[in-house]
Amino acid sequence: MRAIWKGKLLAQNADTVVVEGNHYFSPESLKAEHFRPSRHHTVCPWKGRAGYYDVAVDGEVNPEAAWYYSDPKPDARKIKDHVAFWHGVEVTD
């Protein structure tokens, strides 16, 4: 699987974890130069507190386009620190 925005590869991994239709990429599969920490957080009743990254490509920023769970609830432990995407980021195989 690959995550792409503005023609740039953000992440690539043959073994993503799929939860609720979203592909979660392992931390080592990310191209770190495209990620900036965001202060935004949300809470999922069964996964826990999500943190977000802004995605940056060639000077353009896609705010909060990636999210992760650094301390997920027990039922979501398989996605700990894995990253999923939205806001126009294309996830394809």
N, C-alpha and C positions, 0 to 999 in steps of 0.2 A: 504494500500500500504506500501511496505517496500523498503528501499534503502540499499543495501548490497555491501560491497567491502572486498575482502580477507576473506570472511566468517564472517565478523563483521557487526552487525546491525548499520547503521548510522542514520536512521530515520524511524519512523513508524507512519502512520496516516490513519485513515479510510476515511478522508475527504480532499484529496488533491485537488488542483486547477489545471486543465489541460489547458495549453496554448500551441498551436503549437505542440501538441503531447508530451509535457513534463509535468510531474507531479511535481507541486510545493508543498513542505511540509511546514507546519506552523513552526515558530521558536521553539515553545514548543515541537514539535515532534522530534527534533534533539537530538542526543547523543553528547553533547557539547565537550566531551573529544576527539572526532575524527576530530575536525575542527580547522584550524589555519588560521588567516586572510592572504590574499595574497594582494600584491600591484597591481595586474593585474586588469584592467578595460576594458570594451568594451562599445560600444554604439549601441543600437538598435533604428532605426528610430521611432518606435511607442511605445516602452516600456521605453526607456530612458537609463541611464547609469547603467551598471551592475558591481557589485563588485564580487569578487571571494574568495573562501576558498580553501586552500589545505586540502586534506583529509589524515589523518594519522591513520595507524593501525599497531600495533606491530612493531613500528620502521620504517615502510615503508611509504613513502609519495607519494600521487597521486596529483601532482601539478594542481591547478586550476580545480579540478574535480567537484566543486559545485559553483553555481552562484546565485545571488539574486539582487533585486532592492530595495534599501532603500528609494528612492524617485522617484517612477515610474511616467510616464506621466499619465494623467487622464484615458485614455482608458485601462491602465494596473493596476489600483489601487488595484484590487483584489489580486494581487500577491506581494503587498508591504511586504518586509522582508521575504517572503517565499523563500525556497531554492529548486533548481532543480539540477540534476546531469547528468554527462556524463563521458567520459574518462574511460570506463570500470566499472563504478558503475552500478550494476544491480538493476533495479526498477521493482518489481513484486508485484502481489497481493496475 
